[in-house]
Amino acid sequence: MAAAPPPLKDELDIVIPTIRNLDFLEMWRPFFEQYHLIIVQDGDPSKTISVPQGFDYELYNRNDINRILGPKASCISFKDSACRCFGYMVSKKKYIFTIDDDCFVAKDPTGKQINALEQHIKNLLCPSTPLFFNTLYDPFREGADFVRGYPFSLREGVPTAVSHGLWMNIPDYDAPTQLVKPRERNTRYVDAVLTIPKGTLFPMCGMNLAFDRDLIGPAMYFGLMGDGQPIGRYDDMWAGWCIKVICDHLGLGVKTGLPYIWHSKASNPFVNLKKEYKGIFWQEEIIPFFQSATLSKESTTVQKCYVELSKQVKETLGKVDPYFVKLADAMETWIQAWDDLNPAKAN
């Protein structure tokens, strides 16, 4: 009897940003081999990236990005993992899973290898509960349910747009925390998934992330980071703050928790500090901005929400630093490029 095909085999792309050979895929072969990969090569486009045999993939480098987007390619970051969002734009699938090339297969407390992709799919295919917190976390998991006192009118939940996974071994710390805790490792496996409540922001990490491209894809822009920009390592954070405001507005859910991956190596904290330096100051203004951001009733699609948010970024955060004016312009360019490449879903 033939084995059942993996879930969402023809409806999901795996997006990987990289500057190196993708030997790490060998470890993921049992879980990824039947899925389509979109590899976004950062840095020198003349460098040849090696991909293990047997994987179905398409590979884009900077030359491809410039050719496909033309002048609008300016919105895609260079020499930063934020370039991965180009993969989201060119995908034609409903779902996206994105992972970094230094992330390996983790094991649960029993020693069993964790199929991170399968857990992300479970998260995305069941509802979220952002409007009322369930103290048993995700009520849709096996062995759990809504607790006493949970309103029956809210038990249907809302569609899940984003599944945010976590990491064993190297935590996702900023540079100052890395510097004071250089040897800290995460060994704690928490067997839980929860919905982030409406009105609550979170720090989104892009190294182990899945989302419903149809529901929230146009807002998954990882900003202007890296080469030529005054800031780095805030690309996924920026996208996370934007998508959360939009998900709250459109009645969509964001889950966090399982699955875990094994984050194999810590980046250099001194290099990170240089990249994060301005962001550490700016985030004290950025967070209140997103906490108070509201969108109009006319913003009924992700694209409309994102353009409206970009105008607020320009007006409010533009006073903090001219970079945010540039970023706001890039947000609008991103939406234009998205709609150019995805005309059926243009609004």
Backbone torsions as a table, in degrees:
resi	resn	phi	psi	omega
1	MET	NA	129.9	-177.8
2	ALA	-68.1	144.1	178.0
3	ALA	-68.2	146.7	178.8
4	ALA	-66.4	141.6	177.8
5	PRO	-64.9	151.9	179.1
6	PRO	-64.6	155.0	-177.7
7	PRO	-62.1	138.0	176.4
8	LEU	57.4	30.2	-175.7
9	LYS	-51.5	-41.3	-176.5
10	ASP	-100.0	8.6	-176.7
11	GLU	-121.2	7.6	-173.9
12	LEU	-138.9	135.1	172.5
13	ASP	-110.4	145.1	173.8
14	ILE	-103.5	120.1	-177.4
15	VAL	-105.1	127.3	-176.9
16	ILE	-130.2	118.3	171.3
17	PRO	-87.9	142.6	-177.4
18	THR	-158.0	159.6	170.9
19	ILE	-124.1	5.2	-171.9
20	ARG	-138.3	173.4	175.4
21	ASN	-62.1	145.1	-171.5
22	LEU	-97.7	51.4	178.3
23	ASP	-62.0	-25.0	-178.1
24	PHE	-61.3	-19.4	-179.3
25	LEU	-66.0	-22.2	178.7
26	GLU	-58.5	-41.0	179.7
27	MET	-66.2	-32.1	-177.3
28	TRP	-89.7	-1.2	-173.1
29	ARG	-50.5	-46.3	-178.4
30	PRO	-59.9	-25.4	-174.7
31	PHE	-100.7	-28.4	-172.5
32	PHE	-105.3	-19.3	-164.7
33	GLU	-59.6	-28.9	-177.4
34	GLN	-89.9	0.7	179.9
35	TYR	-102.9	160.2	177.4
36	HIS	-86.9	133.7	179.4
37	LEU	-105.9	140.2	168.7
38	ILE	-115.8	113.0	-176.8
39	ILE	-103.8	125.4	178.4
40	VAL	-108.5	108.2	-178.1
41	GLN	-82.6	122.5	178.9
42	ASP	-95.7	164.1	175.9
43	GLY	78.8	-144.5	-172.3
44	ASP	-64.9	114.1	-178.1
45	PRO	-71.7	-13.5	179.4
46	SER	-81.6	-12.7	179.4
47	LYS	-75.2	136.3	179.9
48	THR	-90.6	126.7	178.7
49	ILE	-98.8	129.2	-179.7
50	SER	-94.5	130.5	177.9
51	VAL	-117.9	129.8	-179.6
52	PRO	-54.9	147.7	-179.6
53	GLN	-64.1	151.5	174.8
54	GLY	98.1	-9.1	179.5
55	PHE	-96.2	140.7	175.6
56	ASP	-90.7	115.0	-174.3
57	TYR	-149.3	160.4	165.6
58	GLU	-125.0	142.9	-175.3
59	LEU	-123.1	130.8	178.3
60	TYR	-119.9	135.6	171.7
61	ASN	-115.7	-173.2	-174.4
62	ARG	-62.1	-35.9	178.5
63	ASN	-62.2	-39.8	178.8
64	ASP	-65.4	-41.7	-179.9
65	ILE	-61.7	-44.5	179.1
66	ASN	-64.4	-38.8	-179.0
67	ARG	-68.7	-41.4	-175.0
68	ILE	-77.0	-39.2	-174.9
69	LEU	-98.7	-16.5	-178.0
70	GLY	61.3	-137.2	-179.2
71	PRO	-59.6	-26.6	-179.2
72	LYS	-71.7	-8.8	177.6
73	ALA	-61.8	-16.0	179.5
74	SER	-61.1	-19.4	-178.8
75	CYS	-82.4	-9.3	-179.5
76	ILE	-95.8	122.8	-177.2
77	SER	-62.2	153.3	-178.8
78	PHE	-123.8	137.9	-176.8
79	LYS	57.9	47.8	176.3
80	ASP	-162.4	146.1	-178.1
81	SER	-65.6	-7.9	175.4
82	ALA	-61.4	-17.4	178.2
83	CYS	-60.5	-16.5	-177.4
84	ARG	-58.8	-27.5	-175.1
85	CYS	-67.4	-16.3	172.0
86	PHE	-61.4	-36.5	177.4
87	GLY	-62.5	-35.3	177.5
88	TYR	-65.0	-36.7	-175.3
89	MET	-71.1	-39.7	-176.0
90	VAL	-87.3	-12.2	177.4
91	SER	-62.9	150.3	175.3
92	LYS	-116.5	13.6	-176.8
93	LYS	-97.1	165.0	-179.1
94	LYS	-78.6	-30.9	-175.8
95	TYR	-122.5	150.8	177.2
96	ILE	-128.9	135.8	166.7
97	PHE	-120.2	129.2	179.1
98	THR	-123.0	139.8	-176.0
99	ILE	-145.1	148.9	177.7
100	ASP	-85.9	158.0	-175.5
101	ASP	-81.4	4.3	173.1
102	ASP	-110.9	21.4	-179.4
103	CYS	-111.0	124.7	-176.3
104	PHE	-112.5	177.2	-179.6
105	VAL	-73.8	125.7	177.1
106	ALA	-90.3	167.9	177.0
107	LYS	-119.7	144.6	176.2
108	ASP	-80.1	175.2	-176.1
109	PRO	-59.1	-18.5	178.1
110	THR	-86.4	-5.8	-178.2
111	GLY	93.1	1.6	-179.8
112	LYS	-80.4	137.7	177.5
113	GLN	-65.4	139.3	-177.1
114	ILE	-93.1	123.3	173.8
115	ASN	-86.2	89.5	-174.4
116	ALA	-60.7	-40.2	-177.8
117	LEU	-62.2	-43.0	180.0
118	GLU	-61.1	-40.6	179.6
119	GLN	-68.6	-39.2	175.9
120	HIS	-59.2	-41.9	180.0
121	ILE	-63.1	-42.4	176.1
122	LYS	-58.0	-44.1	179.6
123	ASN	-60.5	-45.2	-175.7
124	LEU	-71.1	-28.4	-175.1
125	LEU	-89.3	-3.2	174.0
126	CYS	-119.0	155.2	-171.6
127	PRO	-66.0	163.9	172.5
128	SER	-108.3	162.5	-178.4
129	THR	-130.6	67.7	-175.5
130	PRO	-77.6	-13.6	-172.0
131	LEU	-89.7	-14.7	-178.8
132	PHE	-157.6	124.2	-173.3
133	PHE	-78.2	131.0	176.8
134	ASN	-97.6	122.0	-173.7
135	THR	-70.8	-12.0	170.8
136	LEU	-94.0	22.9	-179.8
137	TYR	60.3	-123.9	-173.8
138	ASP	-78.2	110.0	-177.2
139	PRO	-70.4	-12.4	-176.8
140	PHE	-90.9	-3.5	176.7
141	ARG	-75.9	152.2	177.8
142	GLU	-59.8	133.3	-179.9
143	GLY	86.2	2.7	178.7
144	ALA	-126.4	166.6	176.3
145	ASP	-162.7	-177.9	175.1
146	PHE	-74.1	136.2	-178.0
147	VAL	-83.1	165.4	178.2
148	ARG	-56.2	133.3	-179.5
149	GLY	96.1	-5.0	178.3
150	TYR	-81.5	124.6	-175.2
151	PRO	-59.3	130.5	179.8
152	PHE	-64.8	-28.9	-178.5
153	SER	-68.2	-16.0	-178.2
154	LEU	-107.2	2.0	-172.8
155	ARG	-75.4	-14.1	176.3
156	GLU	-69.5	-27.0	180.0
157	GLY	73.8	-170.5	179.4
158	VAL	-129.1	161.3	178.9
159	PRO	-60.8	142.1	178.6
160	THR	-89.3	122.4	-179.0
161	ALA	-96.5	-31.5	-172.2
162	VAL	-137.5	137.2	172.1
163	SER	-120.6	116.1	-174.5
164	HIS	-107.9	113.4	-178.9
165	GLY	-93.1	170.3	-175.1
166	LEU	-118.0	-169.5	-168.0
167	TRP	-142.2	136.7	167.0
168	MET	-92.1	161.3	176.3
169	ASN	76.5	-97.3	-175.9
170	ILE	-87.7	114.9	178.1
171	PRO	-71.0	161.8	178.6
172	ASP	-88.2	79.4	-177.2
173	TYR	-101.0	156.2	170.8
174	ASP	-80.3	171.3	-173.4
175	ALA	-60.9	-45.6	179.7
176	PRO	-59.3	-39.0	179.1
177	THR	-69.9	-38.9	174.8
178	GLN	-57.6	-41.7	-175.5
179	LEU	-68.0	-35.3	-178.6
180	VAL	-89.8	-14.2	178.5
181	LYS	-131.1	59.2	-172.6
182	PRO	-64.8	-25.0	-176.5
183	ARG	-104.5	4.1	-177.0
184	GLU	-69.5	135.4	177.9
185	ARG	-131.0	144.4	177.1
186	ASN	-89.0	114.1	177.3
187	THR	-112.6	2.7	-173.5
188	ARG	-93.7	116.3	178.5
189	TYR	-100.0	113.8	179.4
190	VAL	-103.9	116.2	-175.6
191	ASP	-83.9	73.6	-175.5
192	ALA	-153.4	148.1	170.1
193	VAL	-128.3	135.0	176.4
194	LEU	-138.2	155.5	175.7
195	THR	-87.0	132.2	175.2
196	ILE	-73.8	125.2	-174.3
197	PRO	-62.2	153.2	175.1
198	LYS	-59.4	138.5	179.6
199	GLY	86.0	-0.1	-179.0
200	THR	-113.0	124.9	176.1
201	LEU	-83.9	167.0	177.5
202	PHE	-151.1	156.9	177.1
203	PRO	-86.3	105.1	-176.1
204	MET	-83.9	131.4	176.0
205	CYS	-105.7	131.7	-175.3
206	GLY	-87.3	0.2	-173.0
207	MET	-81.4	-13.0	-177.9
208	ASN	-152.5	78.8	-165.9
209	LEU	-142.5	141.6	175.0
210	ALA	-136.3	151.2	179.0
211	PHE	-155.1	159.8	175.8
212	ASP	-85.8	106.7	-174.7
213	ARG	-63.5	-35.1	179.5
214	ASP	-67.0	-34.1	-176.8
215	LEU	-82.8	-37.9	-169.8
216	ILE	-138.1	1.0	-174.3
217	GLY	-48.8	-47.3	-177.2
218	PRO	-63.0	-15.7	178.2
219	ALA	-95.6	-2.9	-177.4
220	MET	-86.1	50.9	178.8
221	TYR	-93.3	124.9	-174.6
222	PHE	-90.1	19.0	169.3
223	GLY	74.6	-175.2	177.6
224	LEU	-101.3	107.5	-176.2
225	MET	-134.9	172.4	171.4
226	GLY	77.6	-135.6	-171.7
227	ASP	-57.9	124.8	177.9
228	GLY	82.8	-1.2	-178.9
229	GLN	-113.2	154.1	-176.4
230	PRO	-82.5	6.6	-172.9
231	ILE	-151.1	150.3	173.8
232	GLY	-143.8	172.3	176.8
233	ARG	65.2	14.0	173.7
234	TYR	-116.5	11.0	-175.7
235	ASP	-63.6	-50.2	179.9
236	ASP	-71.3	-33.5	176.5
237	MET	-59.9	-46.8	-178.9
238	TRP	-59.4	-47.8	178.6
239	ALA	-60.3	-40.1	-178.9
240	GLY	-64.2	-40.4	178.6
241	TRP	-67.6	-41.1	179.8
242	CYS	-65.3	-47.5	-176.2
243	ILE	-66.8	-31.4	-178.4
244	LYS	-69.0	-42.0	176.9
245	VAL	-60.9	-42.0	-177.6
246	ILE	-72.8	-40.6	176.5
247	CYS	-60.8	-42.3	177.8
248	ASP	-61.4	-40.5	-178.3
249	HIS	-69.3	-39.4	-174.5
250	LEU	-92.6	-1.4	178.8
251	GLY	77.1	42.3	178.4
252	LEU	-116.2	162.0	-175.1
253	GLY	-114.6	154.9	176.4
254	VAL	-127.3	126.5	178.8
255	LYS	-109.7	150.0	176.6
256	THR	-140.9	155.3	-178.4
257	GLY	129.0	-128.6	174.8
258	LEU	-56.8	146.0	8.3
259	PRO	-96.2	159.6	172.7
260	TYR	-94.5	147.4	165.6
261	ILE	-120.6	168.6	177.3
262	TRP	-99.6	109.2	179.5
263	HIS	-85.0	112.2	-163.8
264	SER	-81.7	-31.1	-175.4
265	LYS	-143.7	142.5	177.9
266	ALA	-84.3	136.7	174.9
267	SER	-76.3	162.3	-175.0
268	ASN	-66.6	119.6	-175.9
269	PRO	-64.7	-29.2	179.8
270	PHE	-73.4	-39.1	173.9
271	VAL	-64.4	-43.2	179.3
272	ASN	-61.8	-39.8	-179.4
273	LEU	-61.9	-38.9	178.0
274	LYS	-63.1	-41.0	179.9
275	LYS	-70.5	-37.7	-172.3
276	GLU	-89.0	-13.4	-166.5
277	TYR	-46.3	-53.9	-177.8
278	LYS	-70.5	-34.6	180.0
279	GLY	-63.0	-33.4	179.6
280	ILE	-62.3	-36.7	175.8
281	PHE	-77.7	-46.3	-174.9
282	TRP	-63.9	-32.0	-175.5
283	GLN	-63.5	-22.6	177.8
284	GLU	-69.6	-18.7	173.3
285	GLU	-99.9	-33.5	-177.7
286	ILE	-66.2	-44.8	-176.2
287	ILE	-61.6	-50.0	176.4
288	PRO	-58.7	-33.9	177.3
289	PHE	-60.1	-51.1	-179.1
290	PHE	-68.9	-32.5	178.9
291	GLN	-64.4	-29.9	-177.7
292	SER	-103.1	-1.8	-177.0
293	ALA	-67.5	134.4	174.6
294	THR	-130.2	151.1	-178.7
295	LEU	-116.6	149.7	-174.6
296	SER	-77.8	161.5	178.3
297	LYS	-63.7	-24.7	179.5
298	GLU	-69.4	-21.0	-179.9
299	SER	-83.1	89.0	-173.9
300	THR	-105.1	-5.3	176.7
301	THR	-124.7	162.9	178.6
302	VAL	-60.3	-42.3	-179.8
303	GLN	-60.1	-47.0	180.0
304	LYS	-62.9	-41.3	177.7
305	CYS	-60.3	-43.6	-174.3
306	TYR	-69.5	-39.4	177.5
307	VAL	-66.0	-41.1	178.0
308	GLU	-63.0	-41.7	178.9
309	LEU	-64.5	-37.8	179.7
310	SER	-62.0	-38.3	178.6
311	LYS	-65.9	-37.5	177.0
312	GLN	-68.1	-37.1	176.0
313	VAL	-60.1	-46.7	-179.0
314	LYS	-62.1	-44.8	-175.7
315	GLU	-70.2	-42.4	-173.1
316	THR	-94.4	-54.4	-176.6
317	LEU	-78.3	-19.5	175.2
318	GLY	-58.8	-23.8	177.9
319	LYS	-76.4	-21.2	179.3
320	VAL	-76.1	-43.5	-179.6
321	ASP	-164.7	143.9	179.2
322	PRO	-58.7	-21.8	177.7
323	TYR	-53.9	-36.6	-175.7
324	PHE	-73.4	-23.4	172.2
325	VAL	-67.7	-44.3	177.8
326	LYS	-62.9	-42.1	179.4
327	LEU	-64.9	-42.4	179.3
328	ALA	-61.5	-41.5	176.4
329	ASP	-62.5	-40.4	179.5
330	ALA	-66.1	-34.0	177.1
331	MET	-61.0	-42.5	178.4
332	GLU	-69.1	-39.8	177.7
333	THR	-61.4	-41.3	177.7
334	TRP	-56.5	-46.0	-179.6
335	ILE	-64.5	-41.0	177.7
336	GLN	-61.6	-43.9	179.6
337	ALA	-66.4	-39.9	177.9
338	TRP	-58.7	-48.6	-177.9
339	ASP	-69.2	-29.9	174.1
340	ASP	-61.6	-43.2	-176.0
341	LEU	-86.4	-15.3	-177.6
342	ASN	-128.8	61.1	-171.5
343	PRO	-62.3	-31.2	-178.7
344	ALA	-64.8	-26.0	-178.6
345	LYS	-106.4	9.7	178.2
346	ALA	-69.7	148.1	-179.2
347	ASN	-128.7	NA	NA
